[in-house]
Amino acid sequence: MKKIQILGTGCPKCKKLAENTETAAKALGIECAIEKVTDINEIMKFGVMITPALAIDGQVKVVGKVPAPDEIKKMLV
């Protein structure tokens, strides 16, 4: 099971990233746990200074932008 973390304070871009990530995971049929990390101290532990960010299995894949579901699919495979 993949662990997917959406790093952000809850802004509209963060919500869109979460939505796109869920869409991508469902389209691939991947079993995953999606967690929203909103605590700024926790986000900084990832070395992220700009949100939103996407981490998959503890590795930051995207920072400061909202990729389309198709782009996220490539990261999940």
KOLGU-4560 file (N, C-alpha, C; in nm, 3 decimals, padded with zeros to 5 digits):
<recs>
<n_xx: 00.085 n_yy: -00.119 n_zz: 00.000 ca_xx: 00.000 ca_yy: 00.000 ca_zz: 00.000 c_xx: 00.089 c_yy: 00.124 c_zz: 00.000 mol: A seq: 1 type: MET>
<n_xx: 00.059 n_yy: 00.215 n_zz: -00.089 ca_xx: 00.135 ca_yy: 00.339 ca_zz: -00.098 c_xx: 00.083 c_yy: 00.439 c_zz: 00.006 mol: A seq: 2 type: LYS>
<n_xx: 00.176 n_yy: 00.518 n_zz: 00.059 ca_xx: 00.141 ca_yy: 00.625 ca_zz: 00.151 c_xx: 00.159 c_yy: 00.756 c_zz: 00.075 mol: A seq: 3 type: LYS>
<n_xx: 00.050 n_yy: 00.828 n_zz: 00.057 ca_xx: 00.052 ca_yy: 00.954 ca_zz: -00.017 c_xx: 00.019 c_yy: 01.066 c_zz: 00.081 mol: A seq: 4 type: ILE>
<n_xx: 00.103 n_yy: 01.169 n_zz: 00.080 ca_xx: 00.080 ca_yy: 01.281 ca_zz: 00.170 c_xx: 00.066 c_yy: 01.410 c_zz: 00.089 mol: A seq: 5 type: GLN>
<n_xx: -00.039 n_yy: 01.484 n_zz: 00.119 ca_xx: -00.062 ca_yy: 01.615 ca_zz: 00.060 c_xx: -00.012 c_yy: 01.715 c_zz: 00.165 mol: A seq: 6 type: ILE>
<n_xx: 00.090 n_yy: 01.789 n_zz: 00.130 ca_xx: 00.149 ca_yy: 01.885 ca_zz: 00.224 c_xx: 00.098 c_yy: 02.024 c_zz: 00.191 mol: A seq: 7 type: LEU>
<n_xx: 00.023 n_yy: 02.082 n_zz: 00.283 ca_xx: -00.031 ca_yy: 02.215 ca_zz: 00.261 c_xx: -00.124 c_yy: 02.257 c_zz: 00.373 mol: A seq: 8 type: GLY>
<n_xx: -00.150 n_yy: 02.385 n_zz: 00.380 ca_xx: -00.228 ca_yy: 02.439 ca_zz: 00.491 c_xx: -00.379 c_yy: 02.434 c_zz: 00.468 mol: A seq: 9 type: THR>
<n_xx: -00.422 n_yy: 02.387 n_zz: 00.352 ca_xx: -00.565 ca_yy: 02.377 ca_zz: 00.326 c_xx: -00.615 c_yy: 02.480 c_zz: 00.227 mol: A seq: 10 type: GLY>
<n_xx: -00.525 n_yy: 02.542 n_zz: 00.154 ca_xx: -00.562 ca_yy: 02.643 ca_zz: 00.054 c_xx: -00.632 c_yy: 02.574 c_zz: -00.064 mol: A seq: 11 type: CYS>
<n_xx: -00.695 n_yy: 02.652 n_zz: -00.153 ca_xx: -00.762 ca_yy: 02.591 ca_zz: -00.269 c_xx: -00.670 c_yy: 02.504 c_zz: -00.355 mol: A seq: 12 type: PRO>
<n_xx: -00.544 n_yy: 02.544 n_zz: -00.371 ca_xx: -00.450 ca_yy: 02.463 ca_zz: -00.449 c_xx: -00.423 c_yy: 02.329 c_zz: -00.380 mol: A seq: 13 type: LYS>
<n_xx: -00.414 n_yy: 02.332 n_zz: -00.248 ca_xx: -00.392 ca_yy: 02.209 ca_zz: -00.172 c_xx: -00.510 c_yy: 02.113 c_zz: -00.189 mol: A seq: 14 type: CYS>
<n_xx: -00.629 n_yy: 02.169 n_zz: -00.185 ca_xx: -00.750 ca_yy: 02.087 ca_zz: -00.202 c_xx: -00.756 c_yy: 02.028 c_zz: -00.343 mol: A seq: 15 type: LYS>
<n_xx: -00.716 n_yy: 02.106 n_zz: -00.442 ca_xx: -00.716 ca_yy: 02.059 ca_zz: -00.580 c_xx: -00.613 c_yy: 01.947 c_zz: -00.599 mol: A seq: 16 type: LYS>
<n_xx: -00.497 n_yy: 01.961 n_zz: -00.535 ca_xx: -00.394 ca_yy: 01.857 ca_zz: -00.542 c_xx: -00.446 c_yy: 01.728 c_zz: -00.480 mol: A seq: 17 type: LEU>
<n_xx: -00.515 n_yy: 01.738 n_zz: -00.367 ca_xx: -00.572 ca_yy: 01.619 ca_zz: -00.303 c_xx: -00.675 c_yy: 01.553 c_zz: -00.394 mol: A seq: 18 type: ALA>
<n_xx: -00.758 n_yy: 01.635 n_zz: -00.456 ca_xx: -00.861 ca_yy: 01.585 ca_zz: -00.547 c_xx: -00.796 c_yy: 01.514 c_zz: -00.668 mol: A seq: 19 type: GLU>
<n_xx: -00.696 n_yy: 01.576 n_zz: -00.729 ca_xx: -00.628 ca_yy: 01.517 ca_zz: -00.845 c_xx: -00.557 c_yy: 01.387 c_zz: -00.808 mol: A seq: 20 type: ASN>
<n_xx: -00.500 n_yy: 01.384 n_zz: -00.688 ca_xx: -00.429 ca_yy: 01.264 ca_zz: -00.642 c_xx: -00.527 c_yy: 01.149 c_zz: -00.622 mol: A seq: 21 type: THR>
<n_xx: -00.641 n_yy: 01.177 n_zz: -00.560 ca_xx: -00.743 ca_yy: 01.073 ca_zz: -00.541 c_xx: -00.793 c_yy: 01.021 c_zz: -00.674 mol: A seq: 22 type: GLU>
<n_xx: -00.814 n_yy: 01.111 n_zz: -00.770 ca_xx: -00.859 ca_yy: 01.073 ca_zz: -00.904 c_xx: -00.758 c_yy: 00.980 c_zz: -00.970 mol: A seq: 23 type: THR>
<n_xx: -00.630 n_yy: 01.016 n_zz: -00.961 ca_xx: -00.523 ca_yy: 00.936 ca_zz: -01.023 c_xx: -00.514 c_yy: 00.798 c_zz: -00.959 mol: A seq: 24 type: ALA>
<n_xx: -00.518 n_yy: 00.793 n_zz: -00.827 ca_xx: -00.507 ca_yy: 00.665 ca_zz: -00.756 c_xx: -00.625 c_yy: 00.573 c_zz: -00.789 mol: A seq: 25 type: ALA>
<n_xx: -00.745 n_yy: 00.629 n_zz: -00.794 ca_xx: -00.863 ca_yy: 00.550 ca_zz: -00.827 c_xx: -00.856 c_yy: 00.498 c_zz: -00.970 mol: A seq: 26 type: LYS>
<n_xx: -00.810 n_yy: 00.583 n_zz: -01.062 ca_xx: -00.801 ca_yy: 00.543 ca_zz: -01.204 c_xx: -00.704 c_yy: 00.427 c_zz: -01.221 mol: A seq: 27 type: ALA>
<n_xx: -00.598 n_yy: 00.424 n_zz: -01.141 ca_xx: -00.498 ca_yy: 00.317 ca_zz: -01.150 c_xx: -00.537 c_yy: 00.195 c_zz: -01.067 mol: A seq: 28 type: LEU>
<n_xx: -00.636 n_yy: 00.213 n_zz: -00.979 ca_xx: -00.677 ca_yy: 00.104 ca_zz: -00.892 c_xx: -00.572 c_yy: 00.072 c_zz: -00.786 mol: A seq: 29 type: GLY>
<n_xx: -00.495 n_yy: 00.174 n_zz: -00.747 ca_xx: -00.388 ca_yy: 00.157 ca_zz: -00.649 c_xx: -00.445 c_yy: 00.166 c_zz: -00.508 mol: A seq: 30 type: ILE>
<n_xx: -00.402 n_yy: 00.073 n_zz: -00.424 ca_xx: -00.439 ca_yy: 00.078 ca_zz: -00.284 c_xx: -00.346 c_yy: 00.176 c_zz: -00.215 mol: A seq: 31 type: GLU>
<n_xx: -00.403 n_yy: 00.279 n_zz: -00.157 ca_xx: -00.318 ca_yy: 00.381 ca_zz: -00.094 c_xx: -00.390 c_yy: 00.448 c_zz: 00.022 mol: A seq: 32 type: CYS>
<n_xx: -00.309 n_yy: 00.509 n_zz: 00.106 ca_xx: -00.361 ca_yy: 00.589 ca_zz: 00.217 c_xx: -00.322 c_yy: 00.733 c_zz: 00.188 mol: A seq: 33 type: ALA>
<n_xx: -00.421 n_yy: 00.819 n_zz: 00.175 ca_xx: -00.394 ca_yy: 00.960 ca_zz: 00.147 c_xx: -00.410 c_yy: 01.038 c_zz: 00.278 mol: A seq: 34 type: ILE>
<n_xx: -00.303 n_yy: 01.107 n_zz: 00.312 ca_xx: -00.300 ca_yy: 01.184 ca_zz: 00.437 c_xx: -00.275 c_yy: 01.331 c_zz: 00.405 mol: A seq: 35 type: GLU>
<n_xx: -00.350 n_yy: 01.417 n_zz: 00.469 ca_xx: -00.330 ca_yy: 01.561 ca_zz: 00.451 c_xx: -00.246 c_yy: 01.611 c_zz: 00.569 mol: A seq: 36 type: LYS>
<n_xx: -00.131 n_yy: 01.667 n_zz: 00.538 ca_xx: -00.041 ca_yy: 01.720 ca_zz: 00.640 c_xx: -00.055 c_yy: 01.872 c_zz: 00.638 mol: A seq: 37 type: VAL>
<n_xx: -00.113 n_yy: 01.927 n_zz: 00.745 ca_xx: -00.139 ca_yy: 02.071 ca_zz: 00.749 c_xx: -00.051 c_yy: 02.146 c_zz: 00.849 mol: A seq: 38 type: THR>
<n_xx: 00.016 n_yy: 02.073 n_zz: 00.937 ca_xx: 00.103 ca_yy: 02.135 ca_zz: 01.038 c_xx: 00.230 c_yy: 02.185 c_zz: 00.969 mol: A seq: 39 type: ASP>
<n_xx: 00.254 n_yy: 02.315 n_zz: 00.978 ca_xx: 00.367 ca_yy: 02.376 ca_zz: 00.909 c_xx: 00.500 c_yy: 02.317 c_zz: 00.953 mol: A seq: 40 type: ILE>
<n_xx: 00.512 n_yy: 02.278 n_zz: 01.079 ca_xx: 00.636 ca_yy: 02.217 ca_zz: 01.129 c_xx: 00.659 c_yy: 02.080 c_zz: 01.065 mol: A seq: 41 type: ASN>
<n_xx: 00.552 n_yy: 02.004 n_zz: 01.048 ca_xx: 00.562 ca_yy: 01.873 ca_zz: 00.982 c_xx: 00.599 c_yy: 01.890 c_zz: 00.834 mol: A seq: 42 type: GLU>
<n_xx: 00.539 n_yy: 01.989 n_zz: 00.770 ca_xx: 00.567 ca_yy: 02.017 ca_zz: 00.629 c_xx: 00.715 c_yy: 02.053 c_zz: 00.613 mol: A seq: 43 type: ILE>
<n_xx: 00.767 n_yy: 02.133 n_zz: 00.704 ca_xx: 00.908 ca_yy: 02.176 ca_zz: 00.696 c_xx: 01.005 c_yy: 02.060 c_zz: 00.716 mol: A seq: 44 type: MET>
<n_xx: 00.962 n_yy: 01.957 n_zz: 00.788 ca_xx: 01.048 ca_yy: 01.839 ca_zz: 00.807 c_xx: 01.077 c_yy: 01.770 c_zz: 00.674 mol: A seq: 45 type: LYS>
<n_xx: 00.989 n_yy: 01.790 n_zz: 00.577 ca_xx: 01.010 ca_yy: 01.735 ca_zz: 00.442 c_xx: 01.105 c_yy: 01.824 c_zz: 00.360 mol: A seq: 46 type: PHE>
<n_xx: 01.140 n_yy: 01.941 n_zz: 00.414 ca_xx: 01.224 ca_yy: 02.035 ca_zz: 00.340 c_xx: 01.144 c_yy: 02.119 c_zz: 00.243 mol: A seq: 47 type: GLY>
<n_xx: 01.013 n_yy: 02.121 n_zz: 00.261 ca_xx: 00.924 ca_yy: 02.194 ca_zz: 00.171 c_xx: 00.901 c_yy: 02.335 c_zz: 00.224 mol: A seq: 48 type: VAL>
<n_xx: 00.926 n_yy: 02.433 n_zz: 00.139 ca_xx: 00.906 ca_yy: 02.573 ca_zz: 00.177 c_xx: 00.789 c_yy: 02.636 c_zz: 00.102 mol: A seq: 49 type: MET>
<n_xx: 00.744 n_yy: 02.571 n_zz: -00.005 ca_xx: 00.633 ca_yy: 02.622 ca_zz: -00.086 c_xx: 00.528 c_yy: 02.512 c_zz: -00.096 mol: A seq: 50 type: ILE>
<n_xx: 00.404 n_yy: 02.546 n_zz: -00.067 ca_xx: 00.295 ca_yy: 02.449 ca_zz: -00.078 c_xx: 00.209 c_yy: 02.486 c_zz: -00.198 mol: A seq: 51 type: THR>
<n_xx: 00.133 n_yy: 02.394 n_zz: -00.250 ca_xx: 00.117 ca_yy: 02.256 ca_zz: -00.204 c_xx: 00.235 c_yy: 02.169 c_zz: -00.248 mol: A seq: 52 type: PRO>
<n_xx: 00.247 n_yy: 02.055 n_zz: -00.182 ca_xx: 00.349 ca_yy: 01.958 ca_zz: -00.218 c_xx: 00.289 c_yy: 01.819 c_zz: -00.207 mol: A seq: 53 type: ALA>
<n_xx: 00.347 n_yy: 01.727 n_zz: -00.282 ca_xx: 00.299 ca_yy: 01.589 ca_zz: -00.284 c_xx: 00.415 c_yy: 01.497 c_zz: -00.249 mol: A seq: 54 type: LEU>
<n_xx: 00.395 n_yy: 01.412 n_zz: -00.147 ca_xx: 00.496 ca_yy: 01.314 ca_zz: -00.109 c_xx: 00.436 c_yy: 01.175 c_zz: -00.127 mol: A seq: 55 type: ALA>
<n_xx: 00.515 n_yy: 01.087 n_zz: -00.188 ca_xx: 00.472 ca_yy: 00.949 ca_zz: -00.208 c_xx: 00.574 c_yy: 00.860 c_zz: -00.138 mol: A seq: 56 type: ILE>
<n_xx: 00.526 n_yy: 00.779 n_zz: -00.045 ca_xx: 00.612 ca_yy: 00.692 ca_zz: 00.036 c_xx: 00.728 c_yy: 00.770 c_zz: 00.098 mol: A seq: 57 type: ASP>
<n_xx: 00.700 n_yy: 00.890 n_zz: 00.147 ca_xx: 00.800 ca_yy: 00.968 ca_zz: 00.217 c_xx: 00.891 c_yy: 01.054 c_zz: 00.130 mol: A seq: 58 type: GLY>
<n_xx: 00.880 n_yy: 01.039 n_zz: -00.003 ca_xx: 00.963 ca_yy: 01.119 ca_zz: -00.094 c_xx: 00.880 c_yy: 01.229 c_zz: -00.157 mol: A seq: 59 type: GLN>
<n_xx: 00.930 n_yy: 01.352 n_zz: -00.149 ca_xx: 00.860 ca_yy: 01.465 ca_zz: -00.209 c_xx: 00.876 c_yy: 01.457 c_zz: -00.361 mol: A seq: 60 type: VAL>
<n_xx: 00.763 n_yy: 01.460 n_zz: -00.431 ca_xx: 00.762 ca_yy: 01.448 ca_zz: -00.577 c_xx: 00.731 c_yy: 01.580 c_zz: -00.647 mol: A seq: 61 type: LYS>
<n_xx: 00.647 n_yy: 01.663 n_zz: -00.583 ca_xx: 00.604 ca_yy: 01.789 ca_zz: -00.644 c_xx: 00.600 c_yy: 01.896 c_zz: -00.537 mol: A seq: 62 type: VAL>
<n_xx: 00.648 n_yy: 02.016 n_zz: -00.572 ca_xx: 00.645 ca_yy: 02.129 ca_zz: -00.479 c_xx: 00.596 c_yy: 02.253 c_zz: -00.552 mol: A seq: 63 type: VAL>
<n_xx: 00.498 n_yy: 02.321 n_zz: -00.494 ca_xx: 00.456 ca_yy: 02.451 ca_zz: -00.544 c_xx: 00.369 c_yy: 02.451 c_zz: -00.667 mol: A seq: 64 type: GLY>
<n_xx: 00.317 n_yy: 02.335 n_zz: -00.707 ca_xx: 00.226 ca_yy: 02.332 ca_zz: -00.821 c_xx: 00.126 c_yy: 02.219 c_zz: -00.805 mol: A seq: 65 type: LYS>
<n_xx: 00.023 n_yy: 02.222 n_zz: -00.890 ca_xx: -00.081 ca_yy: 02.121 ca_zz: -00.886 c_xx: -00.077 c_yy: 02.044 c_zz: -01.018 mol: A seq: 66 type: VAL>
<n_xx: -00.014 n_yy: 01.927 n_zz: -01.018 ca_xx: -00.010 ca_yy: 01.849 ca_zz: -01.142 c_xx: -00.147 c_yy: 01.788 c_zz: -01.174 mol: A seq: 67 type: PRO>
<n_xx: -00.169 n_yy: 01.764 n_zz: -01.302 ca_xx: -00.293 ca_yy: 01.700 ca_zz: -01.348 c_xx: -00.292 c_yy: 01.553 c_zz: -01.304 mol: A seq: 68 type: ALA>
<n_xx: -00.411 n_yy: 01.493 n_zz: -01.297 ca_xx: -00.417 ca_yy: 01.351 ca_zz: -01.258 c_xx: -00.326 c_yy: 01.261 c_zz: -01.343 mol: A seq: 69 type: PRO>
<n_xx: -00.314 n_yy: 01.288 n_zz: -01.473 ca_xx: -00.229 ca_yy: 01.206 ca_zz: -01.559 c_xx: -00.082 c_yy: 01.215 c_zz: -01.518 mol: A seq: 70 type: ASP>
<n_xx: -00.037 n_yy: 01.333 n_zz: -01.477 ca_xx: 00.101 ca_yy: 01.348 ca_zz: -01.429 c_xx: 00.122 c_yy: 01.272 c_zz: -01.300 mol: A seq: 71 type: GLU>
<n_xx: 00.023 n_yy: 01.277 n_zz: -01.212 ca_xx: 00.033 ca_yy: 01.207 ca_zz: -01.082 c_xx: 00.035 c_yy: 01.057 c_zz: -01.104 mol: A seq: 72 type: ILE>
<n_xx: -00.041 n_yy: 01.007 n_zz: -01.202 ca_xx: -00.042 ca_yy: 00.864 ca_zz: -01.232 c_xx: 00.099 c_yy: 00.814 c_zz: -01.260 mol: A seq: 73 type: LYS>
<n_xx: 00.177 n_yy: 00.890 n_zz: -01.337 ca_xx: 00.314 ca_yy: 00.851 ca_zz: -01.370 c_xx: 00.401 c_yy: 00.840 c_zz: -01.245 mol: A seq: 74 type: LYS>
<n_xx: 00.374 n_yy: 00.922 n_zz: -01.147 ca_xx: 00.451 ca_yy: 00.918 ca_zz: -01.021 c_xx: 00.412 c_yy: 00.798 c_zz: -00.935 mol: A seq: 75 type: MET>
<n_xx: 00.289 n_yy: 00.754 n_zz: -00.950 ca_xx: 00.239 ca_yy: 00.645 ca_zz: -00.865 c_xx: 00.277 c_yy: 00.507 c_zz: -00.917 mol: A seq: 76 type: LEU>
<n_xx: 00.309 n_yy: 00.498 n_zz: -01.044 ca_xx: 00.338 ca_yy: 00.366 ca_zz: -01.104 c_xx: 00.477 c_yy: 00.320 c_zz: -01.068 mol: A seq: 77 type: VAL>
</recs>
